[in-house]
Amino acid sequence: MSAAAIQAPAGAMLKLLEELAAFSAPGPGVTRLLYTQEWCAAQRHISETMAELGLDVRSDRVGNVYGRLAGTADDVGAGDKVILTGSHIDTVRCGGKYDGAYGIAAAVTALGYLRQRFGPPLRTVEAVSFSEEEGSRFPLAFWGSGHVTGLYNGSEAERTADPAGVTLRQAMEACGLPPFGPAGSGDAISGSSAGAGVPSGIAAYIELHIEQGIVLEEAGLSLGVVEAIVGQRRAELILRGSANHAGTTPMGLRRDALAGAAEMLAGMEGLAVTAGDPLVATSGRLETFPGTPNVIPGEVRFTVDIRHSESAVLEDFCTRLFADFAAIAARRGLELQVKETLSTSPAAMDHQLRRSLERICREQGRSWRSMVSGAGHDAQLFAPLCPAAMLFVPSRGGISHAPEEYTSPEELAAGLDILTMLLYELAYR
Ligand SMILES: [Zn+2]
């Protein structure tokens, strides 16, 4: 089948994307937090669109919505696996209309088109709209894909609450989801809607997403084939010295916590630059105490966020960094406490799926590069369990999680084309 013969309707995808953007709390931008009215309306709209396109629609107990094209050569209930493609429907506060929603709109459009053009596939393929990925309303992320991949067992629903004190369970019930039972009672990728053992039921997970960075735009390229999603280490650090008079304490007799933190962070930047791409190191928050202009800071609290696509490099960097921090603290007579707050492993994307995406890009005459994702995505949860792949389209100015988030219709259409071709190859050949 030549590339020209397979072309999903980009107009329908763009229309769906605009429709989804309208399901938002008041602006600026799009705000669609988990289990809010806007969220419910969006998932309902996706269900209806899937049904109109002839997909078999169902949802699971956390509100993930699936649209299935059953394979004629498959008996999914008997153990054959599903090719899954999609992304997340939730947004950050005042985010853009492409993050997450694009991957869903493209998946739904591609499946609707393939069904209409080629009829039922040989192998079962399913579009998914995950309930949550961003962690914007409740203090946990990947609630949708984490439910499918076993990251969560459901006990979180009772003990996790939003800032207003509403628990996940209450929020689910308020938007009409069935009473939240024990894990495995209604989450099904595999065949029947009561099936458990979800991860084993997935043949592949493919996610189309905006880059949320500036690499593709800077290089003037249409597409990014993701080779890995970075692993992350985050830590909160407390550095204690002694607060004292800014006028009467000679420089040689100070235990200035902020001067120590400044030396640490300048050192961290140097180490990171030396390590080179794709290593990134950030301190996004720093507070000084007592925080008074004429008092030497006696205490500083700050965060670090370190990312790289290879576990060994990430480990080595963090080991070296925290050893340097300890040495600086000791030399300055400061007390250092380090509390790790997040540790995720890098997720390698499937080699064969990457090669297929790259070949399709070449065949379609699209410019592309292989790249690392510095942001987390649903695909990273699937990568340890089944072949997973991600494809990026450019983000204008590298801007995301903001109302200014933008990707041109042509670039969005190019991503849809490649996704559709890959799904055709996987499901129909
Ligand atoms: Zn996203």
Boltz pocket constraint, residues with backbone or C-beta under 6 A from the ligand:
constraints:
  - pocket:
      binder: B
      contacts: [[A, 88], [A, 99], [A, 100], [A, 133], [A, 209], [A, 376], [A, 377]]
      max_distance: 6.0
